[in-house]
């Protein structure tokens, strides 16, 4: 019985899947008699490179080419076409595997054989060299002359999955060849082709099963047909997703659903039982990590309005369910952690520990929230007051736990009754402090928040000394910048203008000799400048105890 990958190999340029651009170019060259003497077919494995080379050889030597329905296409049925398509012995079409014929002696033998004419008038000699990147530098040098001045009606086709190696070892060769790059075949195209093959074979399969096969084929049509052949041979009846998973040893969707759940709910206790389950079932942990990355990518696409290809119905439902629980900024950070730990997984002697560490970091990772939501929670409508800053939107990260619900804080209103003016004393100023804080909050939420955590220390003539209640240098600097505004607020209640002095936290630090600027220090300075530029942002950070990210 012929394998499906061989039985359904394309026989015409028009049958090439996803490679229409290459099929059209080669068909036109044959029809116009402008076939080049050398070609380089580059692309992933299983996408049709060798098949296209065989079709080209069939078209050049087809016995019924003149009567073909489409100019440049082989008939696919004559004796010459049949022998080439099946790979049978043929005097005019020779296929070589460069992996086992890579030396300079093999290249010289190929060069000498190419000097002989074709077996009949009007025919071409076609040499198809597969895995061409395996040829040595000396072998390429031996072929260089014949590629520069090839004999009449001789065509070389070099197929490779790694054209960069040819560029490194034999760069002059590339200028003597016409290069065609074959595309990777997408899941939809593979599924459509599998359905055609199943219909021709009188078989049936679930859509989810075909999606799993297409995903496992990784862009190769040959691999897709080979997997289908393997699954069909495994049992009777329709091909199901469960059978595909059993044959290929794929990890079930519910495992990835559990990953999404423990990450969304921060369930660190579930990490070790999940990894133990994978180990007990003999799952490939590297494959599991790749699959988890694909699932997170699908969630990210859903958050950004896209849709991942090749998902089963169950997985599509999981992605839709957790899309709102894992916003795009969080998923980006999760994927960044994955790319950081992936090299360790390949090189570590303890893959289980690396996977457990990855899942724990995912589950423990803090969440992000847009500044707009924070300001809304504080009662400040977006678009009013000062903007959150120029450039990309600022993002706040909860340093310990997800952002808790926060009641809206209504803006305070200055009292309608004019304040009574009197003498400037410590006792009187301390008694009026809560009222001054309310006046400050009505003018600026940030100033009100700063004064609420400050106290009056002393009064000396027209000088008022205040001190922050904490040791946060940012708090002290905020008060320092708001001294004039505070002096105006206090001046409403006294008969003479006052001067504000700052004591306590921050004063000593400002006079200390600055240390050497580090990357972390520079980052802190940039964030400090951002808070100083936007009072609303600074108030949100202080009020909700958040961490500001660049």
NUSEBA-768626 format. One line per field, with one value per residue (C-alpha): residue number from 1; residue in one letter; x, y, z. Coordinates in nm, 2 decimals, always signed. Layout:
BEGIN
seq <- c(NUM,...)
type <- c(A,...)
x <- c(X,...)
y <- c(Y,...)
z <- c(Z,...)
//
This chain:
BEGIN
seq <- c(1,2,3,4,5,6,7,8,9,10,11,12,13,14,15,16,17,18,19,20,21,22,23,24,25,26,27,28,29,30,31,32,33,34,35,36,37,38,39,40,41,42,43,44,45,46,47,48,49,50,51,52,53,54,55,56,57,58,59,60,61,62,63,64,65,66,67,68,69,70,71,72,73,74,75,76,77,78,79,80,81,82,83,84,85,86,87,88,89,90,91,92,93,94,95,96,97,98,99,100,101,102,103,104,105,106,107,108,109,110,111,112,113,114,115,116,117,118,119,120,121,122,123,124,125,126,127,128,129,130,131,132,133,134,135,136,137,138,139,140,141,142,143,144,145,146,147,148,149,150,151,152,153,154,155,156,157,158,159,160,161,162,163,164,165,166,167,168,169,170,171,172,173,174,175,176,177,178,179,180,181,182,183,184,185,186,187,188,189,190,191,192,193,194,195,196,197,198,199,200,201,202,203,204,205,206,207,208,209,210,211,212,213,214,215,216,217,218,219,220,221,222,223,224,225,226,227,228,229,230,231,232,233,234,235,236,237,238,239,240,241,242,243,244,245,246,247,248,249,250,251,252,253,254,255,256,257,258,259,260,261,262,263,264,265,266,267,268,269,270,271,272,273,274,275,276,277,278,279,280,281,282,283,284,285,286,287,288,289,290,291,292,293,294,295,296,297,298,299,300,301,302,303,304,305,306,307,308,309,310,311,312,313,314,315,316,317,318,319,320,321,322,323,324,325,326,327,328,329,330,331,332,333,334,335,336,337,338,339,340,341,342,343,344,345,346,347,348,349,350,351,352,353,354,355,356,357,358,359,360,361,362,363,364,365,366,367,368,369,370,371,372,373,374,375,376,377,378,379,380,381,382,383,384,385,386,387,388,389,390,391,392,393,394,395,396,397,398,399,400,401,402,403,404,405,406,407,408,409,410,411,412,413,414,415,416,417,418,419,420,421,422,423,424,425,426,427,428,429,430,431,432,433,434,435,436,437,438,439,440,441,442,443,444,445,446,447,448,449,450,451,452,453,454,455,456,457,458,459,460,461,462,463,464,465,466,467,468,469,470,471,472,473,474,475,476,477,478,479,480,481,482,483,484,485,486,487,488,489,490,491,492,493,494,495,496,497,498,499,500,501,502,503,504,505,506,507,508,509,510,511,512,513,514,515,516,517,518,519,520,521,522,523,524,525,526,527,528,529,530,531,532,533,534,535,536,537,538,539,540,541,542,543,544,545,546,547,548,549,550)
type <- c(X,X,X,X,X,X,X,X,X,X,X,X,X,X,X,X,X,X,X,X,X,X,X,X,X,X,X,X,X,X,X,X,X,X,X,X,X,X,X,X,X,X,X,X,X,X,X,X,X,X,X,X,X,X,X,X,X,X,X,X,X,X,X,X,X,X,X,X,X,X,X,X,X,X,X,X,X,X,X,X,X,X,X,X,X,X,X,X,X,X,X,X,X,X,X,X,X,X,X,X,X,X,X,X,X,X,X,X,X,X,X,X,X,X,X,X,X,X,X,X,X,X,X,X,X,X,X,X,X,X,X,X,X,X,X,X,X,X,X,X,X,X,X,X,X,X,X,X,X,X,X,X,X,X,X,X,X,X,X,X,X,X,X,X,X,X,X,X,X,X,X,X,X,X,X,X,X,X,X,X,X,X,X,X,X,X,X,X,X,X,X,X,X,X,X,X,X,X,X,X,X,X,X,X,X,X,X,X,X,X,X,X,X,X,X,X,X,X,X,X,X,X,X,X,X,X,X,X,X,X,X,X,X,X,X,X,X,X,X,X,X,X,X,X,X,X,X,X,X,X,X,X,X,X,X,X,X,X,X,X,X,X,X,X,X,X,X,X,X,X,X,X,X,X,X,X,X,X,X,X,X,X,X,X,X,X,X,X,X,X,X,X,X,X,X,X,X,X,X,X,X,X,X,X,X,X,X,X,X,X,X,X,X,X,X,X,X,X,X,X,X,X,X,X,X,X,X,X,X,X,X,X,X,X,X,X,X,X,X,X,X,X,X,X,X,X,X,X,X,X,X,X,X,X,X,X,X,X,X,X,X,X,X,X,X,X,X,X,X,X,X,X,X,X,X,X,X,X,X,X,X,X,X,X,X,X,X,X,X,X,X,X,X,X,X,X,X,X,X,X,X,X,X,X,X,X,X,X,X,X,X,X,X,X,X,X,X,X,X,X,X,X,X,X,X,X,X,X,X,X,X,X,X,X,X,X,X,X,X,X,X,X,X,X,X,X,X,X,X,X,X,X,X,X,X,X,X,X,X,X,X,X,X,X,X,X,X,X,X,X,X,X,X,X,X,X,X,X,X,X,X,X,X,X,X,X,X,X,X,X,X,X,X,X,X,X,X,X,X,X,X,X,X,X,X,X,X,X,X,X,X,X,X,X,X,X,X,X,X,X,X,X,X,X,X,X,X,X,X,X,X,X,X,X,X,X,X,X,X,X,X,X,X,X,X,X,X,X,X,X)
x <- c(+0.00,+0.14,+0.18,-0.06,+0.23,+0.35,+0.01,-0.12,+0.20,+0.12,+0.17,+0.13,+0.24,-0.12,-0.14,+0.13,-0.03,+0.05,+0.34,+0.14,+0.40,+0.66,+0.44,+0.34,+0.70,+0.82,+0.52,+0.58,+0.95,+0.88,+0.61,+0.84,+1.15,+1.33,+1.42,+1.74,+2.03,+2.03,+1.77,+1.79,+1.47,+1.48,+1.23,+1.11,+1.09,+0.78,+0.65,+0.71,+1.07,+1.16,+0.80,+0.84,+1.17,+1.01,+0.73,+0.98,+1.16,+0.82,+0.73,+1.06,+1.05,+0.67,+0.58,+0.25,+0.37,+0.26,-0.10,-0.12,-0.43,-0.22,+0.11,+0.41,+0.22,+0.31,+0.04,+0.13,+0.01,+0.26,+0.54,+0.81,+0.59,+0.50,+0.86,+0.97,+0.68,+0.73,+1.11,+1.18,+1.51,+1.54,+1.84,+1.75,+1.64,+1.88,+1.80,+2.09,+2.10,+2.38,+2.39,+2.55,+2.71,+2.87,+3.24,+3.44,+3.47,+3.09,+3.07,+3.32,+3.13,+2.81,+2.99,+3.12,+2.78,+2.62,+2.85,+2.66,+2.35,+2.00,+1.86,+1.65,+1.61,+1.42,+1.47,+1.65,+1.88,+1.77,+1.98,+1.79,+2.03,+1.84,+1.99,+2.23,+2.36,+2.54,+2.78,+3.13,+3.31,+3.53,+3.23,+3.08,+3.40,+3.40,+3.05,+3.12,+3.26,+2.98,+2.72,+2.89,+2.90,+2.65,+2.60,+2.29,+1.96,+2.11,+1.92,+2.04,+1.80,+1.94,+1.69,+1.78,+1.62,+1.93,+2.03,+2.24,+2.49,+2.53,+2.59,+2.86,+3.04,+2.98,+2.86,+2.97,+2.73,+2.42,+2.48,+2.47,+2.13,+1.77,+1.64,+1.28,+1.17,+0.90,+0.65,+0.54,+0.19,-0.07,-0.31,-0.61,-0.45,-0.33,-0.68,-0.84,-0.59,-0.65,-1.02,-0.97,-0.75,-1.00,-1.28,-1.08,-1.00,-1.36,-1.26,-1.40,-1.24,-1.35,-1.26,-1.07,-0.87,-0.77,-0.67,-0.45,-0.28,-0.23,-0.08,+0.16,+0.26,+0.42,+0.37,+0.47,+0.21,+0.41,+0.42,+0.05,-0.02,+0.22,+0.05,-0.29,-0.17,-0.03,-0.36,-0.58,-0.37,-0.41,-0.78,-1.11,-1.39,-1.37,-1.05,-1.11,-0.91,-0.86,-0.71,-0.47,-0.36,-0.31,-0.10,+0.11,+0.13,-0.02,-0.11,-0.48,-0.66,-0.77,-0.41,-0.36,-0.70,-0.56,-0.25,-0.47,-0.67,-0.38,-0.22,-0.54,-0.63,-0.27,-0.31,+0.05,-0.04,-0.17,+0.16,+0.33,+0.03,+0.00,+0.37,+0.35,+0.06,+0.26,+0.56,+0.34,+0.18,+0.52,+0.46,+0.74,+0.79,+0.95,+0.64,+0.42,+0.61,+0.58,+0.21,+0.16,+0.33,+0.10,-0.21,-0.09,-0.03,-0.38,-0.51,-0.30,-0.43,-0.79,-0.72,-0.59,-0.89,-0.73,-0.78,-0.52,-0.54,-0.56,-0.73,-0.98,-1.32,-1.24,-0.92,-1.10,-1.36,-1.08,-0.91,-1.24,-1.31,-0.98,-0.93,-1.08,-0.90,-0.56,-0.53,-0.27,+0.00,+0.00,+0.02,+0.31,+0.50,+0.42,+0.55,+0.87,+0.93,+0.88,+1.14,+1.38,+1.35,+1.32,+1.70,+1.74,+1.48,+1.69,+2.01,+1.91,+1.95,+1.64,+1.36,+1.09,+1.24,+1.25,+0.89,+0.78,+0.98,+0.81,+0.46,+0.53,+0.66,+0.35,+0.12,+0.31,+0.35,+0.18,-0.09,-0.10,-0.38,-0.43,-0.39,-0.73,-0.89,-0.70,-0.80,-1.16,-1.14,-1.01,-1.31,-1.11,-1.25,-1.00,-0.95,-1.01,-0.73,-0.37,-0.30,-0.12,+0.19,+0.31,+0.42,+0.30,+0.04,+0.17,+0.09,+0.06,+0.15,+0.01,+0.31,+0.15,-0.20,-0.45,-0.60,-0.86,-1.19,-1.16,-1.45,-1.46,-1.33,-1.55,-1.36,-1.38,-1.54,-1.41,-1.63,-1.87,-1.81,-1.51,-1.23,-1.17,-0.83,-0.63,-0.29,-0.04,+0.03,+0.11,-0.21,-0.43,-0.26,-0.28,-0.65,-0.71,-0.49,-0.78,-0.96,-0.64,-0.61,-0.96,-0.89,-0.57,-0.75,-1.01,-0.73,-0.50,-0.56,-0.19,-0.13,-0.42,-0.26,+0.08,-0.06,-0.27,+0.06,+0.24,+0.22,+0.29,+0.62,+0.66,+0.58,+0.85,+0.72,+0.58,+0.77,+0.58,+0.78,+0.61,+0.74,+0.62,+0.50,+0.70,+1.05,+0.97,+1.20,+0.95,+0.69,+0.94,+1.02,+0.65,+0.60,+0.91,+0.76,+0.43,+0.56,+0.42,+0.08,+0.07,+0.17,-0.13,-0.36,-0.24,-0.24,-0.62,-0.65,-0.38,-0.33,+0.02,+0.18,+0.36,+0.67,+0.68,+0.98,+1.03,+1.19,+1.26,+1.27,+1.45,+1.63,+1.94,+1.94,+1.93,+2.25,+2.43,+2.69,+2.53,+2.66,+2.75,+2.45,+2.35,+2.10,+1.85,+1.90,+1.85,+1.53,+1.41,+1.50,+1.29,+0.99,+1.03,+1.03,+0.71,+0.54,+0.65,+0.52,+0.17,+0.02,-0.28,-0.06,+0.14,-0.18,-0.30,+0.02,+0.02,-0.35,-0.36,-0.01,+0.09,+0.43,+0.49,+0.64,+0.81)
y <- c(+0.00,+0.34,+0.60,+0.89,+1.14,+0.96,+0.87,+1.23,+1.40,+1.68,+1.60,+1.95,+2.30,+2.40,+2.13,+2.28,+2.40,+2.76,+2.77,+2.93,+3.20,+2.93,+2.71,+3.00,+3.11,+2.76,+2.69,+3.01,+2.94,+2.59,+2.73,+3.01,+2.79,+3.01,+2.75,+2.84,+2.60,+2.61,+2.66,+2.68,+2.57,+2.69,+2.64,+2.44,+2.06,+1.91,+2.21,+2.08,+2.16,+1.81,+1.77,+2.10,+1.98,+1.66,+1.84,+2.07,+1.75,+1.60,+1.92,+1.94,+1.57,+1.52,+1.32,+1.50,+1.85,+1.99,+1.87,+1.97,+2.17,+2.43,+2.54,+2.45,+2.18,+1.81,+1.57,+1.35,+1.03,+0.95,+0.70,+0.96,+1.16,+0.84,+0.72,+1.06,+1.10,+0.76,+0.80,+0.50,+0.47,+0.73,+0.81,+1.17,+1.26,+1.18,+1.25,+1.27,+1.30,+1.54,+1.40,+1.08,+1.22,+1.53,+1.50,+1.64,+1.31,+1.28,+1.63,+1.55,+1.24,+1.45,+1.70,+1.43,+1.26,+1.60,+1.63,+1.35,+1.43,+1.33,+1.00,+1.14,+1.45,+1.73,+1.59,+1.75,+1.60,+1.72,+1.67,+1.71,+1.75,+1.72,+1.86,+2.07,+2.25,+1.93,+1.96,+2.05,+2.37,+2.16,+1.99,+2.33,+2.44,+2.14,+2.23,+2.60,+2.57,+2.36,+2.59,+2.89,+2.72,+2.44,+2.20,+2.24,+2.10,+2.03,+2.17,+2.15,+2.19,+2.22,+2.18,+2.29,+2.37,+2.58,+2.82,+3.03,+2.74,+2.75,+3.13,+3.07,+2.78,+2.86,+3.22,+3.24,+2.96,+3.16,+3.41,+3.13,+3.00,+3.12,+3.11,+3.03,+3.05,+2.81,+2.92,+2.74,+2.59,+2.73,+2.52,+2.60,+2.49,+2.17,+2.10,+2.16,+1.92,+1.65,+1.67,+1.62,+1.31,+1.17,+1.21,+1.04,+0.75,+0.72,+0.81,+1.06,+1.27,+1.52,+1.88,+1.90,+1.60,+1.76,+2.08,+1.88,+1.71,+2.04,+2.20,+1.90,+1.92,+2.26,+2.40,+2.08,+1.92,+1.59,+1.57,+1.63,+1.35,+1.12,+1.19,+1.13,+0.80,+0.70,+0.79,+0.61,+0.29,+0.31,+0.21,+0.18,+0.43,+0.81,+0.98,+1.16,+1.42,+1.16,+0.92,+1.18,+1.28,+0.91,+0.84,+1.15,+1.17,+1.52,+1.70,+1.74,+2.08,+2.05,+2.06,+2.40,+2.51,+2.43,+2.64,+2.94,+2.89,+2.87,+3.18,+3.38,+3.28,+3.29,+2.93,+2.85,+2.53,+2.38,+2.40,+2.10,+1.86,+1.97,+1.91,+1.58,+1.47,+1.56,+1.36,+1.06,+1.06,+1.06,+1.39,+1.58,+1.89,+2.08,+2.02,+2.12,+2.46,+2.52,+2.44,+2.67,+2.95,+2.89,+2.91,+3.24,+3.38,+3.28,+3.47,+3.77,+3.77,+3.75,+4.05,+4.25,+4.16,+3.87,+3.50,+3.22,+2.95,+2.58,+2.58,+2.30,+2.40,+2.33,+2.54,+2.82,+2.82,+2.83,+3.12,+3.32,+3.24,+3.36,+3.65,+3.90,+3.76,+3.79,+4.13,+4.19,+4.36,+4.07,+3.81,+4.00,+3.98,+3.61,+3.54,+3.74,+3.52,+3.21,+3.34,+3.40,+3.05,+2.85,+2.82,+2.68,+2.42,+2.30,+2.29,+2.20,+1.85,+1.90,+2.00,+1.94,+2.20,+2.46,+2.40,+2.43,+2.75,+2.89,+2.81,+2.95,+3.28,+3.30,+3.24,+3.49,+3.76,+4.09,+4.24,+4.56,+4.82,+5.11,+5.45,+5.55,+5.29,+5.41,+5.77,+5.66,+5.47,+5.79,+5.99,+6.18,+6.15,+6.08,+6.38,+6.64,+6.80,+6.73,+6.45,+6.13,+6.23,+6.24,+5.93,+5.58,+5.54,+5.50,+5.16,+5.09,+4.76,+4.63,+4.53,+4.27,+4.17,+4.25,+4.60,+4.60,+4.78,+5.14,+5.37,+5.69,+5.99,+6.29,+6.62,+6.84,+7.18,+7.49,+7.61,+7.89,+8.09,+8.31,+8.21,+8.41,+8.58,+8.58,+8.57,+8.31,+8.06,+7.69,+7.60,+7.79,+7.66,+7.30,+7.35,+7.48,+7.21,+6.97,+7.26,+7.36,+7.00,+7.02,+7.34,+7.19,+6.88,+7.10,+7.28,+6.98,+6.61,+6.56,+6.86,+6.75,+6.40,+6.55,+6.78,+6.50,+6.32,+6.63,+6.82,+7.17,+7.18,+7.54,+7.90,+8.17,+8.51,+8.48,+8.15,+7.82,+7.49,+7.17,+6.81,+6.50,+6.21,+5.95,+5.92,+5.90,+6.14,+6.17,+6.30,+6.56,+6.67,+6.71,+6.94,+7.13,+7.20,+7.30,+7.55,+7.86,+7.70,+7.60,+7.96,+8.10,+7.85,+7.93,+8.30,+8.29,+8.25,+8.50,+8.87,+8.87,+8.67,+8.36,+8.17,+7.79,+7.60,+7.22,+7.00,+6.63,+6.37,+6.47,+6.77,+6.58,+6.36,+6.66,+6.80,+6.46,+6.40,+6.22,+5.86,+5.72,+5.70,+5.34,+5.21,+5.15,+5.50,+5.65,+5.46,+5.59,+5.94,+5.91,+5.78,+6.05,+6.31,+6.15,+6.18,+6.54,+6.62,+6.47,+6.54,+6.32,+6.02,+6.08,+6.09,+5.77,+5.59,+5.71,+5.65,+5.30,+5.19,+5.10,+5.06,+5.27,+5.10,+5.27)
z <- c(+0.00,-0.10,+0.17,+0.15,+0.12,-0.19,-0.33,-0.32,-0.43,-0.68,-1.05,-1.19,-1.10,-1.04,-0.77,-0.55,-0.23,-0.12,-0.37,-0.65,-0.71,-0.78,-0.99,-1.21,-1.26,-1.35,-1.58,-1.76,-1.81,-1.95,-2.19,-2.31,-2.34,-2.09,-1.83,-1.64,-1.61,-1.23,-0.96,-0.58,-0.40,-0.04,+0.24,+0.54,+0.51,+0.36,+0.17,-0.19,-0.29,-0.43,-0.56,-0.76,-0.89,-1.01,-1.18,-1.36,-1.48,-1.59,-1.78,-1.96,-2.07,-2.10,-2.42,-2.46,-2.37,-2.70,-2.65,-2.28,-2.18,-2.01,-2.17,-1.96,-1.75,-1.77,-1.86,-1.56,-1.73,-2.00,-1.94,-1.89,-1.64,-1.45,-1.41,-1.29,-1.05,-0.89,-0.87,-1.09,-1.27,-1.55,-1.77,-1.79,-1.44,-1.16,-0.79,-0.54,-0.17,-0.08,+0.28,+0.14,-0.17,-0.04,-0.13,-0.41,-0.58,-0.60,-0.74,-1.01,-1.10,-1.13,-1.35,-1.58,-1.62,-1.70,-2.01,-2.18,-2.39,-2.30,-2.41,-2.69,-2.90,-2.74,-2.39,-2.09,-1.83,-1.49,-1.18,-0.85,-0.55,-0.22,+0.11,-0.09,+0.21,+0.30,+0.01,+0.11,+0.00,-0.23,-0.39,-0.47,-0.62,-0.84,-0.97,-1.01,-1.37,-1.51,-1.35,-1.52,-1.86,-1.85,-2.14,-2.35,-2.21,-1.87,-1.56,-1.20,-0.91,-0.56,-0.28,+0.08,+0.41,+0.51,+0.23,+0.47,+0.49,+0.12,+0.14,+0.40,+0.22,-0.15,-0.19,-0.56,-0.64,-0.55,-0.83,-1.08,-0.96,-0.97,-0.62,-0.52,-0.16,-0.06,+0.20,+0.51,+0.47,+0.71,+0.92,+0.71,+0.39,+0.55,+0.69,+0.35,+0.18,+0.45,+0.39,+0.01,+0.08,+0.33,+0.08,-0.19,+0.05,+0.17,+0.53,+0.78,+1.06,+1.32,+1.26,+1.59,+1.49,+1.16,+1.34,+1.58,+1.28,+1.10,+1.41,+1.46,+1.10,+1.17,+0.82,+0.63,+0.40,+0.38,+0.76,+0.77,+0.53,+0.72,+1.05,+0.90,+0.76,+1.10,+1.28,+1.02,+1.06,+1.44,+1.46,+1.29,+1.24,+1.21,+1.31,+1.64,+1.84,+2.12,+1.88,+1.74,+2.09,+2.18,+1.87,+1.89,+2.27,+2.27,+2.59,+2.64,+2.63,+3.00,+3.11,+2.94,+3.08,+3.43,+3.35,+3.26,+3.57,+3.82,+3.65,+3.65,+4.01,+4.14,+4.27,+4.34,+4.53,+4.20,+4.03,+4.18,+4.13,+3.77,+3.69,+3.88,+3.66,+3.34,+3.46,+3.56,+3.22,+3.05,+2.88,+2.71,+2.93,+2.65,+2.43,+2.73,+2.76,+2.39,+2.40,+2.70,+2.51,+2.22,+2.44,+2.60,+2.25,+2.16,+2.47,+2.37,+2.01,+2.15,+2.37,+2.07,+1.85,+1.66,+1.65,+1.66,+1.39,+1.45,+1.79,+1.88,+1.99,+2.35,+2.34,+2.17,+2.45,+2.72,+2.54,+2.53,+2.90,+3.03,+2.79,+3.02,+3.33,+3.16,+2.99,+2.72,+2.93,+3.17,+2.90,+2.74,+3.07,+3.11,+2.76,+2.84,+3.14,+2.92,+2.67,+2.96,+3.10,+2.77,+2.72,+3.07,+2.98,+2.68,+2.87,+3.23,+3.36,+3.57,+3.33,+3.59,+3.82,+3.54,+3.45,+3.81,+3.84,+3.53,+3.65,+3.99,+3.85,+3.63,+3.92,+4.15,+3.89,+3.98,+3.76,+3.56,+3.55,+3.32,+3.47,+3.34,+3.57,+3.87,+3.81,+3.77,+4.10,+4.26,+4.12,+3.86,+3.51,+3.23,+3.00,+3.28,+3.47,+3.38,+3.13,+3.24,+3.04,+2.68,+2.49,+2.57,+2.84,+3.20,+3.36,+3.73,+3.88,+4.21,+4.40,+4.62,+4.50,+4.23,+4.24,+4.52,+4.46,+4.57,+4.65,+4.45,+4.64,+4.57,+4.53,+4.83,+4.80,+4.97,+5.25,+5.14,+5.47,+5.44,+5.68,+6.00,+6.01,+6.33,+6.49,+6.36,+6.64,+6.65,+6.84,+6.61,+6.29,+6.42,+6.49,+6.13,+5.97,+5.87,+5.71,+5.52,+5.40,+5.26,+5.09,+4.94,+4.82,+4.64,+4.46,+4.40,+4.50,+4.52,+4.76,+4.98,+5.00,+5.09,+5.36,+5.51,+5.60,+5.73,+6.07,+6.19,+6.39,+6.49,+6.41,+6.42,+6.33,+5.98,+5.93,+5.95,+5.98,+5.87,+5.87,+5.68,+5.90,+5.70,+5.57,+5.21,+5.03,+4.74,+5.00,+5.12,+4.77,+4.69,+4.99,+4.88,+4.54,+4.69,+4.95,+4.77,+4.72,+5.09,+5.19,+5.00,+5.17,+5.52,+5.44,+5.41,+5.79,+5.91,+5.89,+5.74,+5.46,+5.58,+5.47,+5.47,+5.59,+5.55,+5.82,+5.86,+5.59,+5.27,+5.40,+5.50,+5.20,+4.97,+5.12,+5.12,+4.85,+4.57,+4.50,+4.17,+3.93,+3.86,+3.61,+3.89,+4.02,+3.67,+3.64,+3.98,+3.88,+3.56,+3.75,+4.01,+3.73,+3.58,+3.92,+3.95,+3.61,+3.67,+4.01,+3.93,+3.86,+4.18,+4.39,+4.24,+4.32,+4.68,+4.74,+4.61,+4.71,+4.36,+4.18,+3.88,+3.57,+3.28)
//
